[in-house]
Amino acid sequence: MCPQGRAGSSPVSGTKKPALSGLIYFCEMMIDNIKKYLEEVKKFHSEKPEEIEAFRIKFAGKKGVLNQLFAEFKNVPPQEKPQYGQLLNQLKKEVNTKVKELKNKAGKTSSVSKDKTDLTKPGFPHPLGARHPVNIVKNRIIDIFRRIGFNVSEGPEIEDDWHNFTALNLPEHHPARDMQDTFFVQTNPDYLLRTHTSSVQIRYMEKHQPPIRTISPGRVYRNEDISARSHIQFHQVEGLYIDTNVSFADLKQTLLYFTREMFGKSQIRLRPSYFPFTEPSAEVDIYWGLETETDYRITKGTGWLEIMGAGMVDPNVLKNMNIDPDKYSGFAFGMGVERIAMLLYQIPDIRMLFENDIRFLEQFKHSL
Ligand code: DAH
């Protein structure tokens, strides 16, 4: 309480000023002020964030009411300090609770303040991924053949016997079936995991008549022991070209074009070989050179590297597909993508291509 004779309870009232000392009068005023402020705070209500903020600044801002009143504290007569201080603390508390309460409410209703995302902020950088080396090589092969008019065809990995073997001139019990150790579907051995993408060539010929120029990339499976050189799964790209007057010279020229583009090497040799679906058939070697120790190692000291099989499409295959072998001829070729990737990137073990070790894969970040 202020000293006796508070303004309101003074016996002397009306026009006459109360006979109070300046200090006490000042004290009365300040306390009344705080009470008025308390009323104002209690009554204040708004859901508009900008109004709430204005209210906060008025009371709790740097030059706000609270700070001003606290600054006056030193002028309050000592006996009044407890009451003044108590009221002032109450005001401060009320202001803070009110601001908090109103801000909470406004935050819940206003979608603007709920959404804390600042769309203008720069995003977090995502680590750059890398293409898998098998894909890099596959894409390069596709690109090279696209440039000379080949399109891309694809087919299923679970194949039937007809597309994988019989139609390709490999009838049942043909000994050449053993060349490709096959995974059969246990419940129905007429189905298998394709052993080569030559099956896609059959599917393509079922749907298209010559001229045909297509390459078939894809994953294939063979029941082999896994080692540094061989795996039960790998990728192939096979090519097929059928038209009138397609000759072995066309095959050779196409392969030469490919080896130039792919490896920058322009010397190839064709060694006679056997594939049931081509006649004549050949293994294609490129001259890699003997310049470095690695060249010696990978070519076994010969300088030559085998990179694919090829040949002229066997007339029996054309007949199977209702393409007249007297009118049309064609060539086909097939290569292993992993083998080429291992050569180009000097990868010593095929298993590295299937382990998905980030430390290995990251090295291909800057390859296209
Ligand atoms: N399909 C053969 C294999 O997987 C590769 C091959 C050889 C494909 C000669 C061809 C070809 O199209 O003409 O071993």
Residues whose N, C-alpha, C, O or C-beta is under 5 A from the ligand:
A	BS01	DAH	T195 H196 S198 E238 G239 F275 T278 G309 A310 G311 A332 F333 G334
